[in-house]
């Protein structure tokens, strides 16, 4: 029996559904990895994927799955790198079959895929969850269920362990807590107990640092003149060298773009964290309050100090539901008086929508580049700034019906011949709103299983 490695190398191949693919290929080819993890699901992503699956039953998984597999599958297989990803989204089983299709296309027949199922709990909630409270509001789940498209529970690393005990080179999941994708191989490889809260907390720390991929190597960090990042156009994605204790070094492929510093690690540590001492995850309540970052060489940062306590008794579920439509229109004005003409255009549309009975809906009337992000506060802070040479007027209303949304978009487009001089480049759009709410459910309501696909490697 081959002795287990004392250091596990895990790379982050994606931090969101639309992430770049070239850095993942670089990791697969040059990262000397044991695992390559693609984290591709945001809260709304899976609800939108469920909507797509309702229209096209063979879809509902990550649209870049095939491209990513074409880029990394061969080098990963040749080097013994296992792939773990939540690219299954709303349809992990079909995503698993898609991986096999790409493997056959590449002439790689001995591929086995393990698919984790059980995160879809919509029927469970319909049968047992009517009285559950919604975390973000005073509403009851029963009020949302008639409009619900999806309900996916955040599974933990424990659910992934049966897949890791197989010979599958690729493991596909739906909704799994982001750090759990990285924590699971650490538990599996080092044999951590599922109640070793300190090591689990450290594993969650590693996962949290890696889960956004390029954010910790300088992406979403760069600020010219303040926080310069070298070779940002060729940004490399991160990897962690993890010890059996859970302590780790964060680094990247030598020569790749970007940087790994205590500052990039600190920003990622605090990203999307409410209380660093109580980071609730399915496997452990992680404690990041005593985390330390120490330079360990060029683009190498040593991470220590993570801790944890007993896991929560409930699991979080994201419920996606239909919540109306957004009608939007935009039009540009340029030259002398552009700001005044753009403002007049907004007021005209506001009056016309009010006359049409649409004046009481949630709305945005703004000039992009002037007040679209900061609103009137920005104008109050800079009352004497130079007159802009161009503006783009934007109107958006969240309304109840698609017909009302079309009316909003139409009124902006109609400014061509019914508004101020010189309007051009008008665009219009109508989008259905898929909102997300959260509830907590007992662990015992969730049942998971692993389905193996493909011939797989020999014994």
HELIX and SHEET records of a PDB file:
HELIX    1   1 UNK A   22  UNK A   30  1                                   9    
HELIX    2   2 UNK A   43  UNK A   55  1                                  13    
HELIX    3   3 UNK A   65  UNK A   79  1                                  15    
HELIX    4   4 UNK A   92  UNK A  105  1                                  14    
HELIX    5   5 UNK A  122  UNK A  128  1                                   7    
HELIX    6   6 UNK A  141  UNK A  145  1                                   5    
HELIX    7   7 UNK A  157  UNK A  164  1                                   8    
HELIX    8   8 UNK A  180  UNK A  190  1                                  11    
HELIX    9   9 UNK A  197  UNK A  210  1                                  14    
HELIX   10  10 UNK A  213  UNK A  217  5                                   5    
HELIX   11  11 UNK A  232  UNK A  234  5                                   3    
HELIX   12  12 UNK A  262  UNK A  270  1                                   9    
HELIX   13  13 UNK A  338  UNK A  355  1                                  18    
HELIX   14  14 UNK A  376  UNK A  381  1                                   6    
HELIX   15  15 UNK A  402  UNK A  413  1                                  12    
HELIX   16  16 UNK A  415  UNK A  418  1                                   4    
HELIX   17  17 UNK A  443  UNK A  445  5                                   3    
SHEET    1   A10 UNK A 292  UNK A 295  0                                        
SHEET    2   A10 UNK A 301  UNK A 304 -1                                        
SHEET    3   A10 UNK A 248  UNK A 252 -1                                        
SHEET    4   A10 UNK A 238  UNK A 243 -1                                        
SHEET    5   A10 UNK A   7  UNK A  14 -1                                        
SHEET    6   A10 UNK A  35  UNK A  38  1                                        
SHEET    7   A10 UNK A  82  UNK A  85  1                                        
SHEET    8   A10 UNK A 170  UNK A 172  1                                        
SHEET    9   A10 UNK A 113  UNK A 117  1                                        
SHEET   10   A10 UNK A 449  UNK A 453 -1                                        
SHEET    1   B 4 UNK A 148  UNK A 153  0                                        
SHEET    2   B 4 UNK A 314  UNK A 334 -1                                        
SHEET    3   B 4 UNK A 390  UNK A 399 -1                                        
SHEET    4   B 4 UNK A 362  UNK A 368 -1                                        
SHEET    1   C 3 UNK A 148  UNK A 153  0                                        
SHEET    2   C 3 UNK A 314  UNK A 334 -1                                        
SHEET    3   C 3 UNK A 424  UNK A 442 -1                                        
SHEET    1   D 3 UNK A 279  UNK A 280  0                                        
SHEET    2   D 3 UNK A 285  UNK A 287 -1                                        
SHEET    3   D 3 UNK A 307  UNK A 309 -1                                        
END                                                                             
